[in-house]
Amino acid sequence: MAKKYSTLDKIEVDLKDNVYRGIVMPNSDSKTLFLKLESGYNLGILSKNIKKIKLIKKVSKNKTQSSHKIKHNNNLPLISILHTGGTIASKVDYNTGGVISRFEPEELIGMFPELEKIANIESIFISNIFSENLRFRDYKKLADAIEKEIKKGVKGIIIGHGTDTLHYTSAALSFMFDHLPIPIILVGSQRSSDRGSSDAALNLINAAYFIANTPFKGVGICMHKNIEDDSCLILPPLKTRKLHTSRRDAFKVVNSNPIAEVNYSKNKFIMFSKSENEQGTWKVKAKFEEKVGILKVYPNLNSKQIESFKGYKGLIIEGTGLGHISTDNSPENKKIFNTLKKLSKNCVIVMTSQCLFGRVNLNVYSTGRDLLKIGIIPGEDMLPETAYIKLAWLLGNYKKQEVRQMISKNLKGEINKRLDLEFL
């Protein structure tokens, strides 16, 4: 059949059993037609199975995204969106077929027009990298950008971030900043904004709505409450973990409660807890010690794996149950114990649990009591990732003896004295 369409054109494809509408995507395979469906998903169709193609809308190949002119509204607060990467601002570029990110305010408003009704938006590019590639130096770079925005007098800051290590960054920001005068909300997206099932819009819009209407000051995370597309939760930065690879409600609170529930479409939010920030002048300590690691305990652990942390200044052990590691009198386990004992003389070692929920208690069994005797510090109910960030931050800013005293103290809400949870 004669080809009456081009890349970027919207067409209707009639097959034997189905009819599909979508935008023609770039393709070098003449035997297959690729469509971006209205649902956001991509579909490949073998040309031999096509009965008829109807052109719905002709789009010039040279057409670029229209620019949305933004007018400043003196009645709305100013919110800065800092971009570090991830799926939150991504969409498909139909000129290439690849995923691109949109960072200009006009482009963001074009993607999420509700933002213009909530606040005046400034959009600032920090980086565009996968979150698993972030390093401690990136936390410092982000802290510098936050300082600059606070001094400008913004009402709040949204940080667009990849989901995989978002909870590490939320922990880092919590420890770096004292007495934050504004809300800083990290927002991620499990699915890109082109997809019909995307969570990008709801997360970003609800984060902006929360900032514009709340007295909250401090760090939080805004993600879907459940798989439905209506409400988001503002989650505590030191008690939240990604617990699913792909669900929109992948982030869950562990050993704590959410800060708030937000529903922009219903024009309401519910606060569950107050800001923990005390009155004082805000300041930042952004140094982190590089030589800090995490060791996961598992059957058949070898003492040489512990020896690999020789020269490290800090180590988080993700132990079993109440905080255990193999330390009985069998030859290999005795080596593990002796290696830990030697390592603990120069390295701050903190015990957490793989169980996540609950808390470490090294006084229940002899294994735990033996660990206490050689200087292993109980991590209480801290998440392993939170303990890791906390230890690296403490070692970067305080003397070792101070660190040993501070690591088991609640500094920013990372440790609960008791658990009285409504949401578990």
C-alpha positions as CSV (number, residue, x, y, z in Angstrom):
1,M,0.0,0.0,0.0
2,A,1.2,3.5,-0.7
3,K,2.6,5.3,2.3
4,K,0.6,8.4,3.1
5,Y,2.1,9.2,6.5
6,S,5.4,10.3,8.0
7,T,7.1,10.1,11.4
8,L,5.2,12.1,14.1
9,D,1.9,11.9,12.1
10,K,-1.1,10.6,14.0
11,I,-2.7,7.7,12.2
12,E,-5.4,5.0,12.6
13,V,-4.3,1.5,11.8
14,D,-7.0,-1.1,10.8
15,L,-6.0,-4.7,11.4
16,K,-8.1,-7.8,11.0
17,D,-9.3,-7.9,14.6
18,N,-8.3,-4.5,16.1
19,V,-8.0,-0.8,15.3
20,Y,-5.2,1.3,16.8
21,R,-4.6,5.0,17.0
22,G,-1.2,6.5,17.7
23,I,1.8,8.6,16.7
24,V,4.2,7.1,14.2
25,M,7.6,6.6,15.8
26,P,11.0,6.6,14.1
27,N,11.8,3.2,12.6
28,S,14.4,1.8,10.2
29,D,12.6,-1.5,9.8
30,S,10.4,-1.3,6.7
31,K,8.5,-4.5,7.7
32,T,7.3,-3.1,11.0
33,L,5.3,0.0,12.0
34,F,5.9,1.4,15.5
35,L,3.1,3.5,17.2
36,K,3.1,5.5,20.4
37,L,-0.5,4.7,21.5
38,E,-2.7,7.2,23.3
39,S,-2.2,5.1,26.5
40,G,1.5,6.0,26.3
41,Y,2.6,2.5,25.5
42,N,4.5,1.5,22.3
43,L,3.2,-1.0,19.8
44,G,5.0,-2.8,16.9
45,I,2.8,-3.9,14.0
46,L,3.9,-6.1,11.2
47,S,3.2,-4.3,7.9
48,K,1.8,-7.4,6.3
49,N,-1.0,-7.5,8.9
50,I,-2.2,-4.0,8.2
51,K,-5.5,-3.7,6.2
52,K,-5.8,0.0,6.0
53,I,-4.1,3.2,7.4
54,K,-6.0,6.4,7.9
55,L,-4.2,9.7,8.4
56,I,-5.7,11.5,11.4
57,K,-3.3,14.5,11.8
58,K,-0.3,15.6,9.8
59,V,2.6,16.9,11.9
60,S,5.6,18.6,10.5
61,K,8.9,16.8,11.2
62,N,10.4,20.1,12.1
63,K,7.8,21.0,14.6
64,T,9.1,21.6,18.0
65,Q,7.3,21.6,21.3
66,S,5.2,24.7,21.6
67,S,6.5,27.1,24.3
68,H,4.0,27.9,27.1
69,K,4.4,31.5,28.1
70,I,4.4,31.8,31.9
71,K,3.0,34.8,33.7
72,H,4.2,35.6,37.2
73,N,1.3,35.6,39.7
74,N,2.0,37.8,42.7
75,N,-0.7,35.9,44.7
76,L,1.1,32.6,44.4
77,P,4.3,31.4,46.2
78,L,7.6,30.7,44.5
79,I,8.7,27.0,44.3
80,S,12.0,25.9,42.8
81,I,12.3,22.5,41.2
82,L,15.8,21.1,41.2
83,H,16.5,18.3,38.7
84,T,19.0,15.6,39.4
85,G,17.7,13.0,36.9
86,G,15.4,10.1,36.9
87,T,12.0,9.5,35.3
88,I,10.1,12.4,36.8
89,A,10.6,14.9,34.0
90,S,11.0,12.5,31.1
91,K,9.0,11.9,28.0
92,V,9.5,10.5,24.6
93,D,11.1,12.6,21.9
94,Y,9.3,11.5,18.8
95,N,12.1,12.8,16.6
96,T,14.4,10.1,18.0
97,G,12.1,7.7,19.7
98,G,14.2,8.0,22.8
99,V,13.4,9.3,26.3
100,I,14.4,12.9,27.0
101,S,14.0,15.1,30.0
102,R,12.3,18.5,30.1
103,F,13.8,21.1,32.5
104,E,12.6,24.5,31.4
105,P,9.7,26.0,33.3
106,E,7.7,26.4,30.2
107,E,8.2,22.7,29.3
108,L,7.3,21.6,32.8
109,I,4.1,23.7,32.8
110,G,3.3,22.3,29.3
111,M,3.6,18.7,30.7
112,F,2.0,19.5,34.1
113,P,-0.3,22.6,33.6
114,E,-1.8,22.3,37.1
115,L,1.5,23.6,38.5
116,E,0.8,27.1,37.1
117,K,-2.4,27.3,39.3
118,I,-0.4,26.3,42.4
119,A,2.8,28.3,42.4
120,N,5.2,30.3,40.4
121,I,7.8,27.8,39.2
122,E,11.5,28.1,38.7
123,S,13.2,25.1,37.2
124,I,16.9,24.5,37.8
125,F,19.1,21.8,36.2
126,I,21.6,20.2,38.6
127,S,22.4,16.9,36.9
128,N,20.8,14.3,34.7
129,I,22.1,11.0,35.8
130,F,20.6,7.7,37.0
131,S,20.3,7.8,40.8
132,E,22.4,4.7,41.3
133,N,25.3,6.7,39.9
134,L,25.1,9.4,42.5
135,R,28.0,9.8,44.9
136,F,28.7,11.8,48.1
137,R,30.0,14.7,46.0
138,D,26.6,15.0,44.3
139,Y,25.0,15.5,47.7
140,K,27.3,18.4,48.3
141,K,26.4,19.9,44.9
142,L,22.7,19.5,45.7
143,A,23.2,21.1,49.1
144,D,24.9,24.1,47.5
145,A,22.0,24.6,45.1
146,I,19.5,24.3,48.0
147,E,21.4,27.0,49.9
148,K,21.2,29.3,47.0
149,E,17.4,28.8,46.6
150,I,16.8,29.3,50.4
151,K,18.7,32.6,50.2
152,K,16.5,33.7,47.3
153,G,13.4,33.4,49.6
154,V,11.5,30.5,47.9
155,K,8.5,29.0,49.7
156,G,9.9,25.5,49.1
157,I,11.9,23.2,46.9
158,I,11.0,20.1,45.0
159,I,13.9,17.8,44.0
160,G,13.2,15.6,41.0
161,H,15.1,12.4,41.7
162,G,15.5,8.8,40.4
163,T,13.7,6.4,42.7
164,D,16.3,3.7,43.2
165,T,18.4,5.7,45.6
166,L,16.0,8.5,46.5
167,H,15.9,7.4,50.2
168,Y,19.7,7.7,50.5
169,T,19.5,11.3,49.2
170,S,16.6,12.1,51.5
171,A,18.7,10.8,54.5
172,A,21.7,12.8,53.4
173,L,19.8,16.0,53.1
174,S,18.2,15.4,56.5
175,F,21.6,15.1,58.2
176,M,23.3,17.9,56.3
177,F,20.8,20.6,57.1
178,D,19.9,22.0,60.5
179,H,16.8,24.1,61.1
180,L,15.6,24.2,57.5
181,P,13.3,27.2,57.1
182,I,11.3,25.7,54.2
183,P,10.0,22.4,53.0
184,I,12.2,20.3,50.7
185,I,10.3,17.5,49.0
186,L,11.9,14.8,47.0
187,V,9.8,13.5,44.1
188,G,10.3,10.5,42.0
189,S,8.4,8.6,39.3
190,Q,8.2,4.9,38.6
191,R,6.9,5.4,35.1
192,S,7.6,8.2,32.5
193,S,5.1,10.9,31.9
194,D,4.1,9.6,28.5
195,R,2.7,6.4,29.9
196,G,-1.0,6.3,30.8
197,S,0.0,4.6,34.1
198,S,2.6,7.3,34.9
199,D,2.8,8.6,38.5
200,A,4.9,11.6,37.5
201,A,2.1,14.2,37.3
202,L,0.3,13.2,40.6
203,N,3.6,13.1,42.6
204,L,4.9,16.4,41.3
205,I,1.6,18.3,41.5
206,N,0.8,17.0,45.0
207,A,4.3,18.0,46.2
208,A,3.8,21.5,44.9
209,Y,0.3,21.7,46.5
210,F,1.7,20.5,49.8
211,I,4.5,23.1,49.8
212,A,2.2,25.9,48.8
213,N,-0.3,25.2,51.6
214,T,1.7,23.8,54.5
215,P,3.6,25.1,57.5
216,F,5.9,22.1,57.4
217,K,9.6,22.7,57.4
218,G,12.1,20.0,56.7
219,V,12.8,17.2,54.2
220,G,10.1,14.8,52.9
221,I,9.3,12.4,50.1
222,C,6.2,12.7,48.0
223,M,5.0,9.5,46.3
224,H,1.8,7.6,45.6
225,K,-0.2,6.4,48.6
226,N,-1.4,3.3,46.7
227,I,-1.8,2.1,43.2
228,E,-4.9,4.3,42.6
229,D,-4.2,7.7,41.0
230,D,-5.6,10.1,43.6
231,S,-3.6,10.7,46.7
232,C,0.1,11.0,47.7
233,L,1.8,10.6,51.0
234,I,4.5,12.9,52.3
235,L,6.9,10.3,53.8
236,P,9.6,10.8,56.5
237,P,13.0,11.1,54.9
238,L,14.8,8.8,57.3
239,K,12.1,6.1,57.7
240,T,11.1,5.4,54.1
241,R,12.3,2.7,51.7
242,K,11.6,1.6,48.2
243,L,10.0,-1.8,48.6
244,H,8.9,-2.6,45.1
245,T,10.6,-2.5,41.7
246,S,7.8,-1.1,39.7
247,R,4.6,-0.3,41.6
248,R,3.6,3.3,41.8
249,D,3.3,3.0,45.6
250,A,6.7,1.4,45.9
251,F,7.8,3.7,48.8
252,K,6.6,2.7,52.2
253,V,7.2,4.0,55.7
254,V,9.2,1.7,58.0
255,N,9.0,1.9,61.8
256,S,7.2,5.3,61.6
257,N,4.1,7.1,60.2
258,P,3.6,9.4,57.2
259,I,3.9,13.1,57.6
260,A,0.8,13.9,55.6
261,E,-1.6,12.8,52.9
262,V,-2.2,15.1,50.0
263,N,-5.0,15.2,47.4
264,Y,-4.8,18.1,45.0
265,S,-7.9,17.2,43.1
266,K,-10.0,17.4,46.3
267,N,-8.1,20.5,47.5
268,K,-7.1,19.0,50.8
269,F,-4.3,17.6,52.8
270,I,-4.1,15.9,56.2
271,M,-1.1,16.3,58.5
272,F,-0.2,13.3,60.6
273,S,2.8,14.7,62.3
274,K,4.4,18.0,63.0
275,S,7.7,19.3,61.7
276,E,10.5,18.2,64.0
277,N,12.7,21.2,63.3
278,E,13.5,23.4,66.3
279,Q,13.9,27.1,66.1
280,G,17.3,28.3,65.1
281,T,19.5,29.6,62.3
282,W,19.7,27.2,59.4
283,K,23.1,25.8,58.5
284,V,24.6,23.0,56.5
285,K,27.4,20.4,57.1
286,A,27.9,18.7,53.8
287,K,31.0,16.5,54.4
288,F,30.8,12.7,54.1
289,E,33.5,10.1,54.9
290,E,34.1,8.0,51.8
291,K,35.5,4.9,53.6
292,V,32.2,3.6,55.0
293,G,30.6,0.3,53.9
294,I,27.6,-2.0,54.3
295,L,28.0,-5.8,55.0
296,K,25.0,-8.1,54.6
297,V,25.1,-11.2,56.8
298,Y,24.1,-14.5,55.1
299,P,24.9,-18.2,55.5
300,N,28.4,-19.2,54.7
301,L,29.8,-15.7,55.2
302,N,33.6,-15.7,55.1
303,S,36.0,-13.8,57.4
304,K,38.0,-12.6,54.4
305,Q,35.0,-10.7,53.3
306,I,35.1,-8.8,56.6
307,E,38.8,-8.3,56.2
308,S,38.1,-6.4,52.9
309,F,36.9,-3.5,55.1
310,K,40.3,-3.1,56.7
311,G,41.2,0.6,56.5
312,Y,37.6,1.6,56.5
313,K,36.5,4.2,59.1
314,G,32.9,2.9,59.4
315,L,30.9,-0.2,58.7
316,I,27.2,-1.0,58.8
317,I,26.3,-4.6,59.4
318,E,22.9,-5.7,58.1
319,G,22.5,-8.6,60.5
320,T,19.9,-11.3,60.9
321,G,17.0,-11.0,63.3
322,L,17.8,-8.9,66.4
323,G,21.2,-8.0,65.0
324,H,23.3,-11.2,64.7
325,I,26.2,-12.5,62.7
326,S,27.9,-15.9,62.8
327,T,30.1,-16.0,65.9
328,D,29.9,-19.5,67.3
329,N,32.9,-21.8,68.0
330,S,33.1,-23.4,64.6
331,P,36.5,-22.6,63.0
332,E,35.3,-20.2,60.3
333,N,32.7,-18.5,62.5
334,K,35.4,-18.0,65.2
335,K,37.5,-16.3,62.5
336,I,34.6,-14.0,61.7
337,F,34.3,-13.0,65.4
338,N,38.1,-12.4,65.8
339,T,38.2,-10.4,62.5
340,L,35.3,-8.2,63.7
341,K,37.0,-7.7,67.1
342,K,40.2,-6.6,65.4
343,L,38.4,-4.4,62.9
344,S,36.3,-2.6,65.6
345,K,39.5,-1.2,67.2
346,N,39.8,1.4,64.4
347,C,36.4,1.2,62.7
348,V,33.0,2.3,64.0
349,I,30.8,-0.8,63.5
350,V,27.0,-0.4,63.7
351,M,24.6,-3.4,63.7
352,T,21.2,-3.1,61.9
353,S,18.7,-5.7,60.8
354,Q,17.7,-7.2,57.5
355,C,14.2,-7.4,58.9
356,L,13.7,-3.7,58.5
357,F,10.7,-3.5,60.8
358,G,11.4,-3.7,64.5
359,R,14.7,-2.9,66.2
360,V,18.0,-4.4,67.0
361,N,18.6,-5.8,70.5
362,L,22.0,-7.2,71.3
363,N,21.1,-8.1,74.9
364,V,18.7,-11.0,74.2
365,Y,21.1,-13.8,73.0
366,S,24.7,-14.5,73.8
367,T,25.6,-13.8,70.2
368,G,24.5,-10.2,70.6
369,R,26.2,-9.8,74.0
370,D,29.5,-11.0,72.6
371,L,29.2,-8.4,69.9
372,L,28.6,-5.7,72.4
373,K,31.8,-6.7,74.3
374,I,33.9,-6.1,71.2
375,G,32.4,-2.7,70.5
376,I,29.7,-3.3,68.0
377,I,27.1,-0.5,68.4
378,P,23.3,-1.3,68.2
379,G,21.6,0.6,65.4
380,E,18.3,0.6,67.2
381,D,15.5,0.8,64.6
382,M,17.4,2.6,61.9
383,L,17.1,1.3,58.4
384,P,20.5,0.0,57.1
385,E,20.6,2.7,54.4
386,T,19.8,5.5,56.9
387,A,22.5,4.2,59.3
388,Y,25.0,4.1,56.4
389,I,24.4,7.7,55.4
390,K,24.3,8.8,59.1
391,L,27.6,7.1,59.9
392,A,29.3,8.6,56.8
393,W,28.0,12.0,57.6
394,L,29.1,11.8,61.3
395,L,32.6,10.6,60.4
396,G,32.9,13.4,57.9
397,N,32.1,16.1,60.5
398,Y,33.0,14.8,64.0
399,K,35.8,13.0,65.8
400,K,35.6,9.2,66.1
401,Q,34.8,9.2,69.8
402,E,32.0,11.7,69.2
403,V,30.7,9.5,66.4
404,R,30.6,6.5,68.7
405,Q,28.4,8.4,71.1
406,M,26.2,10.1,68.5
407,I,25.4,7.2,66.1
408,S,22.9,5.6,68.5
409,K,21.3,8.9,69.5
410,N,18.2,10.2,67.6
411,L,19.4,13.3,65.8
412,K,16.8,13.9,63.1
413,G,14.0,11.3,63.6
414,E,16.0,8.3,62.4
415,I,15.5,6.5,65.7
416,N,12.2,5.9,67.6
417,K,12.1,5.3,71.3
418,R,9.0,3.3,71.0
419,L,6.8,2.2,68.1
420,D,3.1,3.3,68.1
421,L,2.2,3.0,64.5
422,E,-1.2,3.6,62.9
423,F,-0.2,2.8,59.3
424,L,1.4,-0.7,59.6
